Amino acid sequence: MQFTLEDITADEVERRMAVYGPLADTVRDLIDAVIRTEVDETVVTEANARLTAVVESLRANQIDGAFGVRHTAEGIGMPWGNAVIGLRNAIAPPLQVLKHPDGLVTADFTLGAAYEGPPGCVHGGVCAMLLDHVLGQAGSADDVPCYTGTLKMRYLRPTRLGPLHAEAIITEREGRKKIVRGAISDADGETVTAEGVFIVPKDWAGVMPESARIPPR
Ligand SMILES: CCCCCCCCCCCCCCCC(=O)SCCNC(=O)CCNC(=O)[C@H](O)C(C)(C)COP(=O)(O)OP(=O)(O)OC[C@H]1O[C@@H](n2cnc3c(N)ncnc32)[C@H](O)[C@@H]1OP(=O)(O)O
């Protein structure tokens, strides 16, 4: 497992974000539309043919395997395939995780039809995935990255689809272990709380260069 150096400037990162971000946003919109459309079935069949052609055009030149976690020499991270924050990943909401000076990390986001589990509510596995990431970023907020060792969730009440908030912070440290706690909340308060043991890998300096940082998006 290696982070990849891509030797491009900050301006080039911005330029690529402006190209691929809107494409992923449109695909997110597409996912929502596919779930909720009630148009005539002939329109659905036509749309499928058009989309198949679009997929083919994008696949005309593509990388092998996953996107990886790339960073520039200046330390701008580009985890653009990430399942939670990936700019180029339409499955990712994507969360924009903010790091505060006291070590708290927060994210405000909206989940729609694509994240449903119980009727009108967020799938429990989606809550776990988002909290895994937010807790992981809180655990890595000191720029020493850590992996999830154990993650415990407590589902207090259903999380309704719509605008949500997540936050997390390191509460204890013991050697390479960091205990991180966090929660997802809606307008009425916490819906899911989480506590995890996050562990700094023995060889972390080898897999993640010091210059690599979590990007703004
Ligand atoms: C370049 C651009 C960058 C931009 C981007 C940056 C990204 C930066 C932030 C990202 C945030 C992402 C957040 C997503 C979070 C994931 O999704 S990570 C993916 C899911 N997790 C994994 O795949 C981890 C898989 N497991 C492993 O790799 C290894 O088991 C671990 C967790 C590294 C531990 O291995 P190890 O270092 O060999 O552990 P070991 O020496 O045996 O034990 C060390 C200590 O930890 C304890 N421990 C070991 N395993 C566990 C466990 N599973 N549970 C609890 N305790 C444990 C041991 O008991 C021991 O405790 P002490 O005896 O010291 O008290």
The ligand as a Gaussian input file, in Angstrom:
#p B3LYP/6-31G(d) Opt

LIG

0 1
 C       -1.213000      11.305000       0.405000
 C       -2.472000      12.096000       0.485000
 C       -3.132000      11.827000       1.740000
 C       -4.552000      12.248000       1.842000
 C       -5.317000      11.270000       2.681000
 C       -4.778000      11.074000       4.032000
 C       -5.570000      10.099000       4.766000
 C       -5.405000      10.268000       6.262000
 C       -6.688000      10.185000       6.918000
 C       -7.596000       9.307000       6.289000
 C       -8.634000       8.859000       7.237000
 C       -9.167000       7.655000       6.623000
 C      -10.074000       6.967000       7.596000
 C      -10.506000       5.699000       6.970000
 C      -10.161000       4.594000       7.892000
 C      -10.040000       3.366000       7.182000
 O      -10.984000       2.949000       6.473000
 S       -8.700000       2.398000       7.371000
 C       -9.158000       0.894000       6.563000
 C       -9.718000      -0.114000       7.519000
 N       -8.696000      -0.579000       8.405000
 C       -7.726000      -1.417000       8.006000
 O       -7.669000      -1.845000       6.865000
 C       -6.711000      -1.807000       9.043000
 C       -6.281000      -3.258000       8.854000
 N       -5.441000      -3.665000       9.958000
 C       -4.124000      -3.370000       9.984000
 O       -3.566000      -2.865000       9.017000
 C       -3.371000      -3.710000      11.217000
 O       -4.054000      -4.724000      11.929000
 C       -3.230000      -2.470000      12.174000
 C       -4.607000      -1.875000      12.509000
 C       -2.343000      -1.411000      11.470000
 C       -2.570000      -2.900000      13.464000
 O       -1.452000      -3.656000      13.128000
 P       -0.106000      -3.586000      13.982000
 O        0.455000      -2.200000      13.905000
 O        0.748000      -4.693000      13.519000
 O       -0.688000      -3.860000      15.435000
 P        0.057000      -4.499000      16.666000
 O        1.513000      -4.096000      16.660000
 O       -0.262000      -5.962000      16.716000
 O       -0.715000      -3.800000      17.843000
 C       -0.451000      -2.461000      18.258000
 C       -1.438000      -2.133000      19.349000
 O       -2.750000      -2.009000      18.744000
 C       -3.659000      -2.986000      19.302000
 N       -4.474000      -3.497000      18.203000
 C       -4.043000      -4.162000      17.116000
 N       -5.078000      -4.399000      16.280000
 C       -6.161000      -3.864000      16.871000
 C       -7.521000      -3.787000      16.492000
 N       -7.960000      -4.294000      15.330000
 N       -8.387000      -3.158000      17.327000
 C       -7.969000      -2.621000      18.487000
 N       -6.675000      -2.670000      18.899000
 C       -5.792000      -3.295000      18.097000
 C       -2.793000      -4.066000      19.889000
 O       -3.470000      -4.731000      20.955000
 C       -1.600000      -3.251000      20.385000
 O       -1.958000      -2.611000      21.574000
 P       -0.871000      -2.475000      22.753000
 O       -0.424000      -3.869000      23.038000
 O        0.224000      -1.596000      22.215000
 O       -1.641000      -1.857000      23.898000

